[in-house]
Amino acid sequence: MPTINAILRELKNVPVDKPEDLYSIIHSFHTNTRKGGKENKEILSFAGSFGDLSKSDYKDFVDHIKQARENLFDRNINL
């Protein structure tokens, strides 16, 4: 994995006519890591949802989800 210093050395090789492109690429990484607060709160509202299930109930739940996923894509479609 490259270090920050290795990345900075590579930046020296970016053509002088490409700063807008480089900025766009860097900015796209930055915006993807900062999602909206409301979306994060909605996702985190499920945290601990399965904490009160017994191990056997949780295993049954997971097995059911796996089976449902397999059945979802196990269809014959005639085109």
C-alpha positions in Angstrom: 0.0 0.0 0.0 1.5 3.4 -1.0 2.3 5.9 1.7 1.3 9.5 1.7 4.8 10.5 0.8 4.8 8.1 -2.2 1.5 9.7 -3.3 2.9 13.2 -2.9 6.0 12.2 -5.0 3.6 11.0 -7.8 1.7 14.3 -7.7 4.9 16.0 -8.9 4.5 14.1 -12.2 1.0 15.3 -12.9 1.0 17.5 -16.0 0.6 21.2 -15.3 -2.5 21.3 -17.5 -4.4 18.7 -15.5 -5.0 20.3 -12.0 -8.8 20.4 -12.6 -8.9 16.7 -13.4 -6.7 15.9 -10.4 -8.8 18.0 -8.1 -12.0 16.3 -9.3 -10.6 12.9 -8.7 -9.4 13.8 -5.2 -12.7 15.5 -4.4 -14.7 12.5 -5.5 -12.9 10.4 -2.9 -13.6 13.1 -0.3 -17.3 13.3 -1.0 -17.8 9.5 -1.0 -16.5 9.2 2.5 -18.8 11.9 3.9 -22.4 10.7 3.6 -25.3 12.6 4.8 -26.0 12.7 8.5 -29.7 11.6 8.1 -28.7 8.5 6.1 -26.1 7.5 8.7 -28.6 7.9 11.5 -31.1 5.7 9.7 -28.5 3.0 9.2 -27.3 3.2 12.7 -30.8 2.9 14.1 -30.6 -0.8 13.3 -27.4 -1.2 15.4 -28.0 -3.9 18.1 -31.3 -5.0 16.6 -30.4 -8.7 16.9 -28.8 -8.4 20.4 -31.8 -9.8 22.2 -32.0 -12.9 20.0 -30.7 -16.2 21.2 -27.9 -17.9 19.2 -30.3 -20.5 17.8 -32.9 -17.8 16.8 -30.2 -15.8 15.1 -28.9 -18.8 13.3 -32.4 -19.6 12.1 -32.8 -16.0 10.9 -29.5 -16.1 9.0 -30.4 -19.5 7.5 -33.7 -18.1 6.4 -32.1 -15.1 4.8 -29.6 -17.2 2.9 -32.4 -19.5 1.6 -34.5 -16.5 0.6 -31.6 -15.1 -1.4 -30.9 -18.3 -3.1 -34.6 -18.7 -4.1 -34.7 -15.1 -5.3 -32.3 -15.9 -8.1 -33.4 -19.5 -8.8 -36.1 -18.7 -11.3 -36.7 -19.9 -14.8 -37.4 -16.9 -17.0 -38.6 -17.7 -20.6 -37.7 -14.9 -23.0 
